[in-house]
Every structure is written in C-alpha cells, then in structure tokens.
Amino acid sequence: MLSLRLARGAHPLVQLRRLLVAAASGGTGFLLLCTLGHAMGHPDASGGSLLRLAWCAIPLAATVYFAVAVARSDPGTKPRSGLSAVGLGPARLTLLSAISTAIACTLGSMLALLFFLHLRGDLSGLPFDGAARDLLAASKPLPLAAALTLLTFVPVAASAASAVVLRPRPKKAGEPEEEQREPSPAPTGLPWGIALLAAGLAVETYASHARGDRGFPMPGGLGGSSSGVLAGWALTALGLALAGPALTYHCGRALQAVRPGAVRLLAGRVLQEEARRIGAPIGVLCAVASGTYAAVALYAGRGPDLGPLSTLGSVLVVGCAVATLATASVEARQARKDTHSALLRLGAPATMLRGAVALRAGALFALFVPLTWAVAELSAIPLLPR
C-alpha cells in the first residue's frame, strides 16, 4: 500500500517513465504469448517454438535493463533524512522500489494478456476482434497456467534485478557518512571491454570461415547465421557495454588536457563524475546501433519482410536502449542539481553552463559514433556473402 501511495504522489515525469516500463513489459509479454500461440498451432514443430522463445530473451533483457534504470532514478525510493525513524530505512526503500517495479511490469503483462486474448477472438466488442486467429491458434483452448507463467518472467526478473542493484551496501570501517565529491577513480572495465570486443570480432571471423557449422535461424525471415557468428556478436556487444564507462571517463579526461579553460574543465569533470552512471547505457546503445547498422548493411537492397512480431521485438530493443540512456541522463542531471545551483549563486553565467553541456555532448558524439561505425563495419564483414 505504501508503494502505491508513493507511486501516486510522484512527479509526472516519474509516472511517464513507469508507464514506459509498463509498455515495454507489455510488448515483451505479448511476444512471449505469441510464442505460446505458435507452439499451440504447431505441436509438431517444437524446435521452432523453442527458437522463438530463445529470441525473446533479447527484448526481455532490454526491458529488465530499462526497468532497473527507472528504479534507480526514482526519487521516491531514495534514502532521505528522517525516513529511518519511521521504519523506512535503506532496506525497506529497496523493497518498495522492487515492489513498484513489479507493479509496473505486472500492469504491462496484464495488458499484453488482454490484447492477446482480443486478437485471438476470446474477447469481443473491440476493433480488430479476432484479427490474428490463425497466428495465435484461436481454434485451440489457451492453457492459462502456461500463459501466466510466461507473463511472470518480466515482473519477477525486473523486480529481482532492481532489488540486487539497489540493495544497501555495508559501510567500510572509517568510511565517512557522505560520499566525498573528488575526481572519481577511473572505471576498471576498459581492459575487459577491449578484450571482449576483440574476442567477439575474432570469433565472428573464425566462425564465418568454419565449415560444417549449421546456420542459426534468425527471426523475421532473416537468413540463418552461424551460431559462432552470433556468439561473437554477443561478445562484441558485451565488450562495448563494459568499455562504455571507462571510455566516458577518459573522454572527460581528454577534455581537460592542455591548459583547459573553465568550460572545458567543467565539462571534463562532470563527464568523469557521471562516467559510471551514463557510460554503460551509452555502451549498450552503441552495441544496439552497431548491430542495427550491420543488419541494414547486410540486407541492403534485398531486405526481407520482418513481419509484425520481429518489428515489435526490434522496436522494443532499440526503444529500451534509448530510454535507458535518457533515464540515466535525467538521473545524472538530478545528481548535479545542487552543484548547478551553487555555480549560479557564485555568479557563473548560464551560457557557460550550457556551453559545458554542449561540449560534453559533442565529445561523446565524436568518440562513440566513429567507434560504433567501426564495430558495425567489422561485425558485418563476416556476415557478407563470399
């Protein structure tokens, strides 16, 4: 009940983010239900149904990642002075955040079930009633237990991930009460990120020349690709995600090089401070963009018909990646709100602060866009027909 009251009294922007989480959860739940419909309509093709279920793991992971980002940026569940006295300590707030995430995801899953039943023709009186009877096996009774089990994937995974990420961490001996605001240490994921990126490209190249490797069918009529190539693509994406925070940090460090002025110094320090918060979402978005670019380059001029379900899955993955980065940016802006106000009180011109924002965006654009293009080109080479 308390989590519902906190959700009801939240800022409209916070409510919008929760509605986006519900929409993403609904889209992923609908894909899972369509997999169940395919299994019901094709009982002899269990392998194809399992393959469809496996491909649903990608939008499921994107939805959970977005839900965790929204839970982290929720101001209603952040520790504040005086809350511990009324029983709302860090552990209780973490629980409330997980419950709020589960409620939003459950709402989306229930809407997905209603839409699924409507397209099957089980619910009448609305437009497009029974428009997908053949696709969703409307002639066969729906196993309600199986449908509800599939719909619990997103709420359970999202709430559990939120609880793990937001769990209170024990303080070390001698650690101050408030976090010190100094130039933060560089993130340590760059060597692992580069190693995974290079390993992924190497695996793709090797697998593309290997013989006897069966093609792994891709959704939407896309040509089958080697399972090794897809594994290498996954390693490449993971490498970009791990390297994102460190690259963002060193980008801020480069801005401060060679006798920086006030604007460059401010922009670089802020990038270093926000590297851990926005670096990983930038890396994930670069991985999604490089995969999209490689797929477009591969099927340029001969693109297959993706179909509605594959299009929905692609929109979910891209939309969740963009929304996660936007949410992390809003969270970073909230975190430096006091610093921004202090600079204005000290007489810093607003044009200087806007210039620092533009400089940070330009530096990130100059670093990550060529990197994404290079990775996309190298990832597409093994997939091109020889």
Protein Blocks (a to p, Z undefined) as FASTA:
>chain_A
ZZmmmmmmpcfklmmmmmmmmmmmmmmmmmmmmmmmmmmmmmmlmmlmmmmmmmmmmmmm
mmmmmmmmmmmmmmklgccehjlmnopafklmmmmmmmmmmmmmmmmmmmmmmmmmmmno
paghiehihklmmmnopmbccdfklmmmmmmmmmmmmmmmmmmmmpccdddehiafbdcd
ddddddfklmmmmmmmmmmmmmmmmmmmpghiacdddehhiacddfklmmmmmmmmmmmm
mmmmmmmmmmmmmmmgghiafklmmmmmmmmmmmmmmmmmmmmmmmmmmmmmmmmmmmgo
iaccebjmlmmmmmmmmmmmmmmmmmmmmmmmmmmmmmmmmmmmnopafklmmmmmmmmm
mmmmmmmmmmmmmmmmmmmmmmpcZZ
